[in-house]
Amino acid sequence: MAAGGGTDTDASEFSRLLAGHRVAAGLTQEELAAAAGVSLRALGDMERGRTRGPQRRTVRALAGALGLDGARAEALDRAAQSGRPRGVRPGPAPAARPARPRRAAAPREAAMDQHPPVEAGQSALALPRDLADFTAREDALALLAGLAGDARPAHPRVVLINGQPGLGKTAFALHAAHALAEHFPDGQLSLDLGGMSAQPLPARDALGQVLRALGVKDAAVPAGTEERAGLYRALVRERRLVLVLDNAADESQVRPLLPGSGPAVTIVTSRNVLPGLESVHRLSLDVLSPAEAAGLLARIAGRERIEAAPDATAELARLCGYLPLALRIAGQRLVARPQQPVAHLVRQLTAEESRLDLLETGDLAVRPAFELSYRRLPVESQLVLRRCALTAGPDFTAEIAAAYADLPAARTELVLEQLVDAGLMQPATSDRYRLHDLVRLYAGERLTVDEEPQELAEARTRAGRWILGRAAEFGLRFDPDHATAQAGPGGAAPAHLTEAAAWLEYEHPEWLAALHQAQRAGRYREVVDTAEAMHWFSDRLLSWGIWAEVFQLSADAARAIGDKRLQAVHVNYLAWTYVTCLHRYQRGIELAAEGLESAVAVGDREQQGWALTYLASGLRYLQRHREATDAFHQAADAFAEVASRSALIGRLVTLRGAANCLRESGRAEEAVESRRRALAGALELVERWSSPLIHLLAAMTAHELGLDRAALKRWPAAEKAYRQALVHFEAVGRPDSMTKTLTELGTALIEQGRAEEARELLTEALTDLSAEGPRSVPGAGTRH
């Protein structure tokens, strides 16, 4: 006998019945414990026979949770009575609760009878109204519709919609829920989790609201979070239900609200990525396309009004950053001002300092949307976000952001990733980040509010000096008097030069802005040193319009310093820009004359040679060939008096220039002889230094030799010269300018009756160039 008067046989009978009823109902121990309001441990002890005789109220709760009818409930209670201590009077059989839906024991129709659909008008969590003017997001809606189409999914369908503030995540989720309603007759619910509030809704309270919305009486709602979650999973196992969990704070808030199985669809929205949330379908919303933005404005403000001003509408959408919230506000402002043309609102929004103020109407506003996310950030993350507003380019690396934030690059990268997770930063590429235009404006506002002016000025100066130092370091790698590295495998540019060219190109908005800032601050020596370091690199990017800015700044800085030699150097660089890059030959000639005057004043023969070279080049393009030839010869004489790599290169440039004058004035035979000497000199320099710059000089000289021979109809010889040029272009890194040589080579082949060979050559070569997309040398050619 057991101590309480029951037997082991009695206990095993109760445990056998209980476990059998649970399995027949298709419930796990966790689900039954939650539904009955008992602890999981107590239920386990009952099924293992460790509990001699559970109390009557416990058995009643179990019978109700199992959906037992009167006879089976009474049998379960009798088995429990046998194990209770003597002296305990048996009460009436427990009244059975309405049967719960079962996976195996009850058909779906019975489950629906026991748990009727949630009526929209009866639930406190009924879906808010849909937006009649909802626009775009067709692909995302199609994905959701596809997921919802599976009547018996293998796994619970949970869709996480994330993205930055203002993207319309809530509007999208509600629109999707309304669109899916006919496929989910058991109800559609929406619950705001308050993720951006000071105290987000706890998971326990959220479960309580959902359970009550599903018809569970207050008295039957379990006390604990786990028990509530278990009951929720049991209730929705067979229900075709849509639940929108809006504005989630984190994973721990969401997990208890996710079904364990069944046909329900759960749509979660969050500004955060919630990377720890497992087994979910992720939809990262982005801003609208220009056409979608115009369509949204048309649906809000009226199609005729918007279509009558396409240019103003396009600019309005751009100023709103294609952000749905900003576009909706702009559209509502137009609605409230029917007499106002679209262009008037565009003019108002153009002023960055007041744009966020204008993007507010009624209870809709952009700034508070950003404010909620910003206030939840750690202090360090707030700092990084603010300082990212100081960056000048459309995107930036962690290294650049670190320079402004005065933090280690590795730490800054970690913070940037956290900002991406928070929806306030977007990844641009694998190693670059970007701010939405309106987030950038907001971050800029926080700079003026949260930081002292002196602190901000120091941050700008410190970052600017670091950026200019890095630009100078990379630029000097292309200087023939500093470069020591040989060409890489196969004659390609060394890896460190490829790295340098990529950095200078991608980060040019940063170093150009830093150059302007240094000029404004009177740091003229930094401006001059940076421009000097990059002037050889500028040969690789002739099509860049920035060189006029760079060398105008350095020429002005040299004048401010008052150094005549520096003035000669940097005015010469500016002259080169006008002649070679801008094709403004007369202005280039004037600047070259100014540079020559300064160089003569200080007796600098090398700078006199460069000034004469640029003067001659301008005259040549104006077809003043005799004057140009004389100037090229004077330049060669000046270079001959100087022992430097730069002067050696200068002499070859003058030989090329003089030969071009000969060909263009109808003296191609003489041009060939002069060009051969120039090419021999270039190839000698390749043997001595083999830098990309020298290969570029050899390539251009060989290309021009091909032109000379083509002018004489010597097509086999021209072909040989063009192919020699291509070899050296490959060593530079396949600049776009080699397409000119490929085109001329094609012509030479056609002239020799090899049209099919020309077609194949050009097709393959142009395909390769397009696929590589060379960005570092869009218009290469040596000026020096």
Secondary structure by P-SEA (a helix, b strand, c coil): cccccccaaaaaaaaaaaaaaaaaacccaaaaaaaacccaaaaaaaaacccccccaaaaaaaaaaacccaaaaaaaaaaaaaaccccccccccccccccccccccccaaaaaaaccccccccccccccccccccccaaaaaaaaaaaacccccccbbbbbbbbccccaaaaaaaaaaaaaccccccbbbbbcccccccccccaaaaaaaaaaaaccccccccccaaaaaaaaaaaacccbbbbbbccccccccccccccccccbbbbbbcccccccccbbbbbbbccccaaaaaaaaaaaacaaaaaacaaaaaaaaaaacccaaaaaaaaaaaaacccccaaaaaaaaccccccccccccccccaaaaaaaaaaaccaaaaaaaaaaaacccccccaaaaaaaacccaaaaaaaaaaaaaacccccccccbbbbcaaaaaaaaaaaaccccaaaaaaaaaaaaaaaaaaaaaaaaccccccccccccccccccaaaaaaaaaaaaaaaaaaaaaaaaaaacaaaaaaaaaaaccccccccccccaaaaaaaaaaaaaaaaccaaaaaaaaaaaaaaacccccaaaaaaaaaaaaaaaaaaaccaaaaaaaaaaaaaaaaaacaaaaaaaaaaaaaaaaaacccaaaaaaaaaaaaaaaaaaaaacaaaaaaaaaaaaaaaaaaaaaccccaaaaaaaaaaaaaaaaaaaaacaaaaaaaaaaaaaaaaaaacccccaaaaaaaaaaaaaaacaaaaaaaaaaaaaaaaaaaccccccbbbbcc
